[in-house]
């Protein structure tokens, strides 16, 4: 029998895009295999990390402001960002916050 955590992980892993869930302190709680591949680290090493580890300070500040606004308002957002993956490749991403 699957645990609730195993069920959540299976659902996340079935998604076709990198997906993460953060707590209100902006630390990674769940992420799927696509996100693990995107960040270039194992899921075990990423859980509990602040999401700003992956971005430059300016981008981390923008993300933190968006996260605070979303937690305060509950409004969903989608925006485009350019990120650099662990291999140094620039990627255009569409973070969705809900």
Secondary structure, 3 states (H helix, E strand, C coil): CCCHHHHHHHHHHHCCCCCEEECCCCEEEEECHHHHHHHCCCHHHHCCCEHHHHCCHHHHHHHHHHHHHHHHHCCCEEEEEEEECCCCCEEEEEEEEC
